Amino acid sequence: MHRIGKDCDEKATKFLDILIYDNLTWKHHLSHINQKVSRALFSLKQVKHFLPKQCKKTLSYSLFYSHLSYGNLVWGNATQSALRQTILLQKRAIRLINNAKYNSHTDPRFRSSRILKLADLVEYQAALFAFDLNTKKLPISFNDIFTFNRDLPNARVTRQSDHLYVAKSYNIFASRLPLISIPKIWNKWMNVLIYQTTQGHFKYQLKTHIFDAYNSKRT
């Protein structure tokens, strides 16, 4: 194992195909993703007038959307400035898929294409992770990391018993870490979704609420 950092030869290391920087800014990993998205955009641009929308959507999923999904519970809570280029590239992709103008609003296109924006994709993955944790479909090792209110010492049955305990954070950086961000996302959706159901129905509810919210946004 090599040491990484400013004063080292290696600035980042790869673990499970995720590039980790010494200060967890995810700069290198996001740059890696952006390169893949940029190459995919070139391919989409070449065929945007020849392929139907569904084919272009399938092409985009095969070329780069898997990279936006993989590991985003870890790197997806990077700062907005770090994610800015990735978000802009995704918007460019959705315009190409829909043959839309370069400056057109993207929310209606994301909704009609049934494609989640990056921030919502991160939230979607986090909610599914917590759902699997609640239904005991994850390795038991996660029980030592995340705790439901019902499992706290001297816990009483309340409306928030199935909420995840949110650890205290003392700075903005800590509040973006999965240990805190995942419980916050799960607790947020507990107020609007039926979670004592199948995973398929939970996914359907979650996506429906997210896409419905795109109606009122213009970004």
N, C-alpha and C positions, 0 to 999 in steps of 0.2 A: 504494500500500500504506500503510495507516494503522498507527501504532504502537498496541499494546494493553498494558494493564496497570492497576495500581491508580490511578496518577496520570493516566490518559488517559481521554478521553471514551469510547473503545471498550474494553470489558473482554474481548471475545473476537472472533475472526475465523472466518469459515467457509471451509474449504478442502475441495473435493470433498464437500461436504455434511456435513462434520464440523466441529463448533464447537471451536476450539482456544483454550484459556485460556492466559494468559502463563506460569503456573507448571505447566502440564500436569496439573492436578488433574482435568480433564474434567468439572468441575462444571456448566458450561453445557450441554455435550453430553448428559450424563446427565439433566439437567433436561428437555431437549428430548425425549429418549426417554421419560421418565416421563410426560410430558404425553400422548404418543401412546398409551402403554399404558393410562393412566387412562381415556382416551376409549374405547378398545377394551373395557375392562372394563365400562363402562357399557352398551355394546352387547351384550356377552355376557350380562350380568345380565338384560337384557330378554328374551332368547330362551332362557335356560338350561333352561326347562321345556318348550319347544316344539320345539327342534331336537335331533336325535340327536347323540351324541358326535362322530362323524366330521365332521358339518357344523360343529359349534362349533370343532373343531380347525382345519378349513379356514378358517373365518372369522378365527380368531386369527392364522393365518399371513398372511392377506391384510392384516390390520389393523396388526399390530405386530411379528411375529417377524422380518420382514425387517430391521427397525431394530435388533434385537438382534444380527443377524448381520453387518450392514454395518459394516465398519471396526473390528470388535472386536479385531483383532490389535493395533490402536493403543490404543484406549481401554479394552479389556477387562481390562487389568492395573492399573486404578486401585485405590486402597486399598479395603479392605472397607467402611470407613465411607462412602466415596463411592458404592459400589455397593449399599449396604444397601437403599435404597428400591426400586431396580430389581429386586433379588432378591425382595423382599417382594411387589411387584406381579406378578412372574411366578408366584409361588406362589399368589397369589390367582386368577390366570388359570387355572392348572391345576386348582384346586378348582372353579371355575365350569364348566370343560369337562367335569369328571367329576361334577358335581352333589354335591360332597363338602361336609362341614361346614366352617365357617370356620376351625376349629382342627385339622383332621385332618392326619395326616402326609402329606407330599407326595411322598416318594420313590416309594411304590408307584404313585401316579398318573402321575408322570413316566415310570416304566417301562412301565406298561400303555398309555400314550398314545404311547410312543416319541418323547417330546420331551426334548431335552437341557436340563438346567439351565444357567443362564447361565455359570457357571464352567467347566462341562464343554463348553459350546458354544465358548468361547474356546479351550480346549485342543484340541478337535476341529479347529477351523479352523487352529490353529497346526501341528498334526501334518500336516494336508493340505497346508499351505503348504510344509513341509519335504519332504514326499513329492514334490511337484511340483518342488522345487528339486533333489532327488536324481535325479529322472528327466529333468532338463533341460527342463522344460516352462515355466519361468519366464524372463522377460527376462534376458539375460546380465549386466545391470547388478547383479543381486542377487549375482553371484559375487564382487563386490568388497565385499560387506557380510557375507555368511555364507561360512564355509569348512569343508569336511569335513576330518576328521583325515587322510584319505588324500592331501589336497592340500597339507598343510603341508610346509614345507621339511624335507628329510631324513626324510620320513615312512616308516615301515615298516608292512608289512601285519600288522595285529593284529585282534582281535575287535571293536575299537572304530574301525576304519578308516572305517566308514560313519556314525560319530557326527559331529555337528557340533561344531566347536571352540567352547568357551564362554569368552568374554572375561572378564577379571577385572572384578569390580565392587567398588567401595569403599564403597558405601552401599546402603541398602534401595531408595531411589528408582531407582538405576541398575539394580538387579537385576530390576526390574519392566519395564524397557524391552524392546521386541521383540528387540533385538540379543542379549539374554541369555536372555530367557524362552523364545523359540522354540527355540533349541538345547537348552535344558534339557528342554523338553517332548518334543522329538524323541528325545533320548537316552534318556529314561525309557521311551518306548514301544518303542524298539528291543529292549529286554530281553524283551518279551512278544509282539510281533507279527512276522509274516512280512511284510517290507517289499519283498522282491524279487518283486513280484506286480503285478497290475493295480490301477488306482486304485479300481475298484469293489470288489474283494475287500479292499483295504486299508481302505476305508470300513466295510465290513461287519464286519471284525474289530474295528475301533476302537469302533464303536457297541456291538457285542456286549459287549465288556469293560466299557465305561462303564455300560451298563444293568444288567449282572450285578452291578456293585458297589452299585447302588441297593438291592439286597435286604438288605444288612447295615446300611443307614443308616436313620435315623429323624428326618428333618428336614423 
